[in-house]
């Protein structure tokens, strides 16, 4: 009987008609509006809360976030700490700054993301005077020692911290609303920051280092990760288009590369030089706040120049003449007549009128 009741209840549930949810006064009275940036689909507050909350026994010790964002034409890497009512930007780096280091094309790919993360890391290291943390120079690293700073696939910096007096700069990766798929450019920026000397806890399982073998099984290939860092995935595609004779596609997709004279064989050297330039001077071409202010107001002056009494008097006389006043100062008529070579006409009433005009002039000045 109990089974029959269950079946009848199930049958009644499936045959039940559509029930409309009525949004009445009670519903709207209790409705709570979500945060503005949640409504705009800009901030994941569930993740943000876990990124910024600090332990009470650490008091006001800042908790840093390594923020990575992508636009259609740029990559933004920043280090933030949170205060009670606002976020504080500690340092920032942008992909368009890579032009100063020789990377003029491909500013949004994986290789550019690595360079941007490296640039930010070196700026933070310089700001906090942590030069002992040099990171890893990938151009000098062979494949046997590629994963020396990883322990069972998890980034390990404890051994380096034990050798130094100061602790490493630790930040948590903030990806925003982006999808953390394997091989994403987000992890290119993360890899650059870690190689630059920052401590960002992570594992290497999301790096572009997995490929299928002959049996169709995924195997780890660190050399694939190296190719992505030095732009060889782009170089291989450029060579593929050339080999297949797709000249129109090549010109359309790599027109800027052709304009800058960058070929498939030049990419690795270009990115290696960029890495070396960033380590040599991470603040190259970067203006200070005072210099930016001076550049913004260059050639502009809001100060009123001081004028002599004669200049002010001339200005007033011109205004009086434009208003239609025939007699201004007697001296003006004398000067004008002398300039034209004519003798001024003597008039008994001219002197009195001139004195009155001079009094008016003094009042206006």
C-alpha positions in Angstrom: 0.0 0.0 0.0 2.8 2.3 0.8 4.3 1.8 -2.7 0.9 2.4 -4.3 0.6 5.7 -2.4 4.0 6.7 -3.5 3.1 6.0 -7.2 -0.1 7.8 -7.0 1.6 10.8 -5.4 4.2 10.8 -8.2 1.5 10.5 -10.8 -0.4 13.5 -9.2 2.8 15.5 -9.2 3.5 15.0 -12.9 -0.1 15.8 -13.8 -0.2 19.0 -11.7 -0.9 22.1 -13.7 1.4 25.1 -14.0 1.5 27.2 -10.8 2.3 30.9 -11.4 4.6 32.6 -8.9 2.8 35.8 -7.9 5.1 38.7 -7.1 2.9 40.5 -4.8 3.5 43.4 -2.3 5.1 41.0 0.2 7.6 39.8 -2.4 8.7 43.3 -3.4 8.7 44.6 0.2 11.3 41.9 1.1 13.3 42.2 -2.1 17.0 43.0 -1.6 18.9 44.6 -4.4 22.3 43.0 -5.3 25.5 45.1 -5.2 26.0 47.4 -8.2 29.1 45.6 -9.6 27.2 42.2 -9.2 24.3 43.6 -11.3 26.8 44.8 -13.9 28.4 41.3 -13.9 31.8 42.8 -13.0 32.6 41.4 -9.5 32.3 37.9 -8.1 31.7 38.8 -4.5 31.8 35.1 -3.4 35.4 34.9 -4.5 36.3 38.4 -3.5 35.2 37.8 0.1 37.6 34.9 0.4 40.5 36.8 -1.2 40.4 39.9 1.0 39.4 38.6 4.4 42.4 38.6 6.8 42.8 36.7 10.1 42.1 38.8 13.2 45.3 38.0 14.9 47.2 39.6 11.9 45.5 42.9 12.7 46.0 45.4 9.8 48.5 43.3 7.9 47.6 43.8 4.2 46.5 40.8 2.2 47.7 41.2 -1.4 46.0 40.1 -4.6 47.6 39.6 -8.0 44.9 40.8 -10.4 45.0 39.9 -14.1 42.5 41.4 -16.6 42.3 41.3 -20.4 40.9 43.7 -22.9 40.7 43.4 -26.7 44.0 45.2 -27.1 45.8 45.1 -23.7 46.7 43.1 -20.7 46.5 44.6 -17.2 48.4 43.1 -14.2 48.1 44.8 -10.8 48.8 44.1 -7.2 46.1 45.3 -4.8 45.5 45.4 -1.1 42.1 46.0 0.5 41.3 48.7 3.1 38.0 49.2 4.9 36.4 51.3 2.2 38.6 51.0 -0.8 41.3 49.1 -2.6 44.9 50.3 -2.8 46.9 49.7 -5.9 50.5 48.8 -5.0 51.9 48.4 -8.5 50.7 47.9 -12.1 52.0 46.8 -15.5 50.4 46.9 -18.9 51.1 45.0 -22.1 51.4 48.2 -24.1 54.5 49.1 -22.1 56.3 46.1 -23.7 56.9 48.3 -26.8 59.7 50.0 -24.8 61.4 46.6 -24.5 61.1 45.7 -28.2 57.8 43.8 -28.3 55.8 45.9 -30.8 53.3 43.2 -32.0 51.2 40.4 -30.4 50.5 42.3 -27.2 47.6 40.1 -26.1 48.9 36.5 -26.6 50.3 34.1 -24.0 53.9 35.3 -24.4 52.9 39.0 -23.8 50.9 37.9 -20.7 54.1 36.3 -19.4 56.2 39.4 -20.1 53.5 41.6 -18.4 53.5 39.4 -15.3 57.3 39.5 -15.2 57.3 43.3 -15.5 54.9 43.7 -12.6 56.9 41.3 -10.4 60.2 43.1 -11.0 58.5 46.4 -10.1 57.1 45.0 -6.9 60.5 43.5 -6.0 62.2 46.8 -6.6 59.6 48.7 -4.6 59.9 46.5 -1.5 63.7 46.1 -1.9 63.6 42.3 -2.3 66.3 42.0 -4.9 67.4 38.6 -3.3 64.4 37.0 -5.0 65.6 36.9 -8.6 63.2 34.2 -9.7 64.0 32.1 -12.7 65.6 33.2 -16.0 63.8 31.0 -18.5 66.1 31.8 -21.4 69.0 30.3 -19.4 67.0 27.4 -18.0 67.3 23.9 -19.7 64.5 21.4 -19.7 66.1 19.2 -17.0 65.9 22.0 -14.4 62.6 23.5 -15.7 60.5 22.4 -12.8 63.1 22.8 -10.0 60.9 25.3 -8.1 57.9 22.9 -8.0 57.4 20.1 -5.6 55.0 17.4 -6.8 53.5 20.0 -9.2 53.0 22.6 -6.5 55.0 25.8 -6.5 57.5 25.8 -3.6 59.4 28.8 -2.4 60.2 27.8 1.1 63.7 26.7 0.2 64.5 30.1 -1.3 62.9 31.9 1.7 65.1 30.0 4.1 68.2 31.4 2.4 67.1 35.0 2.7 66.5 37.2 5.7 63.3 38.8 4.3 60.2 36.7 3.3 59.0 36.6 -0.3 56.2 38.9 -1.4 53.0 36.7 -1.3 49.9 37.5 -3.3 46.8 35.5 -4.3 45.7 35.2 -7.9 42.5 37.1 -8.7 41.1 36.1 -12.1 37.8 37.9 -11.8 35.1 36.4 -13.9 37.4 34.7 -16.4 37.3 31.0 -16.9 40.4 29.2 -15.6 40.8 26.7 -18.5 44.0 24.8 -19.1 46.5 26.9 -21.0 44.7 30.2 -20.4 46.6 33.4 -20.8 45.9 34.1 -17.1 48.4 31.4 -16.2 50.9 33.0 -18.6 50.8 36.2 -16.4 50.9 34.0 -13.3 54.0 32.2 -14.6 55.7 35.5 -15.4 55.0 36.9 -11.9 56.4 33.7 -10.3 59.5 33.7 -12.4 59.9 37.3 -11.5 60.3 36.5 -7.8 56.7 36.7 -6.4 55.1 34.0 -4.3 51.7 33.2 -5.8 50.5 29.8 -4.5 49.5 27.5 -7.4 50.1 24.2 -9.2 51.3 23.7 -12.7 48.5 21.4 -13.8 46.7 24.3 -15.6 49.8 25.4 -17.6 49.9 24.6 -21.3 52.1 21.5 -20.8 49.8 18.7 -21.7 49.5 16.8 -25.0 48.3 13.5 -26.2 50.7 10.7 -27.0 50.3 8.0 -29.6 47.8 6.1 -27.4 45.6 9.1 -27.0 46.6 9.6 -23.3 47.5 13.0 -21.8 51.2 13.3 -21.0 53.2 16.1 -19.4 55.4 18.0 -21.8 57.3 21.0 -20.2 58.9 21.9 -23.6 55.4 22.9 -24.7 55.2 25.4 -21.9 58.6 26.8 -23.0 57.3 27.2 -26.6 54.3 29.2 -25.3 56.5 31.5 -23.2 58.8 32.3 -26.2 56.1 32.6 -28.8 56.8 29.5 -30.7 53.2 28.5 -30.9 52.7 31.7 -33.0 55.8 31.0 -35.0 54.7 27.5 -35.8 51.3 28.8 -37.1 53.1 31.4 -39.2 55.2 28.6 -40.8 52.2 26.5 -41.3 50.4 29.2 -43.3 53.4 29.7 -45.4 53.9 26.0 -46.1 50.3 25.6 -47.1 50.6 28.6 -49.5 47.9 30.7 -47.8 49.5 34.0 -48.5 46.3 36.0 -48.2 45.5 34.5 -44.8 49.1 35.2 -43.7 49.0 38.8 -44.7 45.6 39.3 -43.1 46.5 37.7 -39.8 50.1 38.9 -39.5 50.0 42.2 -41.3 51.4 44.1 -38.4 54.2 41.5 -38.0 55.1 42.2 -41.7 55.0 45.9 -41.2 57.4 45.7 -38.2 59.6 43.2 -40.0 59.0 40.4 -37.5 59.2 36.9 -38.9 58.7 33.5 -37.4 62.4 33.0 -36.7 62.6 36.4 -34.8 60.0 35.8 -32.1 62.1 33.8 -29.6 65.0 36.3 -29.7 62.5 39.2 -29.4 60.9 37.8 -26.2 64.3 36.7 -24.7 65.5 40.3 -25.2 62.3 41.6 -23.6 62.8 39.4 -20.5 66.4 40.6 -20.2 65.4 44.3 -20.6 62.7 44.0 -18.0 65.1 42.5 -15.5 67.7 45.2 -16.2 65.2 48.2 -15.8 61.6 47.5 -14.9 60.8 51.2 -14.8 62.1 52.1 -18.3 60.3 55.1 -19.7 57.9 55.2 -16.7 57.2 58.8 -15.6 56.7 59.8 -12.0 53.5 61.5 -10.8 55.2 64.9 -10.8 56.4 64.4 -14.4 53.0 63.4 -15.6 51.4 66.5 -14.0 54.0 68.7 -15.6 53.5 67.1 -19.0 49.7 67.5 -18.7 50.0 71.3 -18.1 53.0 71.9 -20.4 52.4 75.2 -22.3 49.3 76.1 -20.2 49.3 79.0 -17.8 46.4 80.1 -15.7 48.3 83.1 -14.2 47.1 86.6 -15.3 50.0 88.6 -16.6 50.6 92.0 -14.9 50.0 95.0 -17.2 51.4 98.5 -17.0 49.1 101.5 -16.6 49.6 102.6 -20.2 48.6 99.2 -21.5 45.5 99.2 -19.4 44.7 102.7 -20.5 45.0 101.7 -24.2 42.7 98.8 -23.6 40.1 101.1 -22.1 40.5 103.7 -24.8 39.9 101.1 -27.5 36.8 100.0 -25.7 35.5 103.6 -25.5 36.1 104.1 -29.2 34.2 100.9 -30.1 31.4 102.2 -28.0 31.3 105.3 -30.2 32.8 107.9 -27.8 34.6 110.5 -30.0 36.7 112.3 -27.5 39.1 110.2 -25.3 42.4 111.5 -24.1 43.9 114.6 -25.7 47.3 112.9 -25.7 46.0 110.2 -28.0 44.9 112.7 -30.6 48.3 114.4 -30.4 50.2 111.1 -30.8 48.0 110.0 -33.7 48.4 113.3 -35.4 52.1 113.3 -34.9 52.3 109.8 -36.4 50.3 110.9 -39.5 52.4 114.2 -39.8 49.5 116.6 -39.3 49.2 119.5 -36.8 46.5 118.9 -34.2 43.6 121.4 -34.3 43.5 123.8 -31.4 40.1 123.9 -29.7 39.3 125.7 -26.5 36.8 123.1 -25.4 39.0 120.2 -26.3 41.1 120.6 -23.2 38.1 120.6 -20.9 36.6 117.5 -22.6 40.0 115.8 -22.4 40.3 116.5 -18.7 36.8 115.0 -18.2 37.7 111.9 -20.2 40.9 111.5 -18.2 38.9 111.6 -15.0 36.5 109.0 -16.5 39.5 106.9 -17.5 41.0 107.0 -14.0 37.7 105.9 -12.6 37.5 102.9 -15.0 41.1 101.9 -14.3 
